[in-house]
Amino acid sequence: MNNLLGMTLQIRDEQRSFWRNPPAAVFTFGFTIMFLVLFSTIFGNQKLTIHGLKFIDYFVPSIITLGIISSCYTSVAMLVVTRAKNGAFKRLKLTPLPNFVYVGGIIGSSLITGFILTVATMVFGMVFYHLGLPANMGIFLLSILVGSITFCLLGILVATLIPNLEAAPPIINGIILPLYFISGTFYMVPSNTLISKIAECFPVRPFIMTTFYSYQSTKYVPTNFNSGGFLVLCVWAVFTALLTVRRMKYLGTKKH
């Protein structure tokens, strides 16, 4: 009970810290909306040869995953590695607050931010691109939740591997940027290509496709549930969680 209360209070503090930093909040939300407007302006009316939908029908769910990954992976990794290198985790050892409660607060706050960003992107798509709500809201929310947790854990795991603060941006972005492009974040990659087969082994494409399938329901997308992608996402969540638990003890130490 005390740990649950401590995590709740930490989530509150993390949210306060986030919203009291306007540049960070504006960048987190503006970055996602900027990509949505830019790519939809250029390609929005193009037809998808695979599913008979417009590009914008695919891109809104895809950009939702981009925003969540930015909030739950990139931001979490940078936050954790910054605090680790600044001695926050060393000082934490002198308090009764367990590491997992402190990190749980960071994850919880990122999940809240990711959810708000998801709602904002959905509303933007509805108002400006006349899209509806997800065809299967339950599967959509489940996909968002599992994906958000997976990328939060991945962000923490990567943070434990970074040797110094200067190396953080290139390592964090160097891992995720190639996955964005091979996974079809900014354009649809046909599922029968080699590059898509490779991308399906990593969590970004399964997250995109699971979200997309739950968002659309037409004769071209006959199911709301991409079971294969969801299974891969769950495997990554479990695998990353196990590794993160093992690596957590190295936060704030010189050993990597």
Phi, psi and omega in degrees: 000318179295321178294321179296317178296317179299320180292320178298316179294323178293321176300316179300315181295321180294321178294319177298316180297320181295311185284343175276000177245080186307318180302319180294317180294315180296318180295316181301314182276319183294325180300315181292311181295324179300314178296321180298312181292316183298307185286326179290329177294322183279316190242001192307323184266359179293142178275141174274125184290339185274312189251001179069021179249167174280159179304320183296330178295329177274324191286327179298310175299324180294318181288335173297317179293324177300315179297320180293317179297319178298319182284320189263336177257297186298309183294319180295315180300315180294320181295314182293315182292326177295315180291324179296315182285338178271002174091008182296321182285332173294315179293330180297329180295340181271000180246164178282358182282119180293153177305317186292332177289316180297312180291325176300325176294321177296315179296314181300318179295320179293324177296320178296314179298317179297322179293316178298319179296322177297314179297317181298318180292320178298315180296319178300317178295323179291317185286315188261340183236005174058035175273154177269188175284164177306141182296325177232093186297325181296311179293322178301311181294322178296318178297317179298317182294310181297317179297318180297315179296317180302313184283333171297312180296321179295322178297317178293318179300314179297322180299326180288346182261353185275125187285330180205166186295325181295332182277350187299305183303312181295325180289313182298311181285329180294334177282317190272327185298314177300324179293325175304313188284320181282345183269352180082035180293321184255359179196156181277125176264122180305139186288346182265009180267159180297320183296325178289325178296320177294315182297329182292346178279347181249165191281343186292307181297314176304323178295315180299310186290324177296318178293317180298313182296324179285340182277326187250149175211097179223179177294342178273337176236080192288348182233151178267357189232115175270086189297321180296314179296320180294322179296316178299319180297318178295319178299317178296322179298313181293313181300314180293322179298316180296316179293321181296318178300320180290327184270346185303326184293343181273352179296129180084006177243169179273351181275138180226000000 
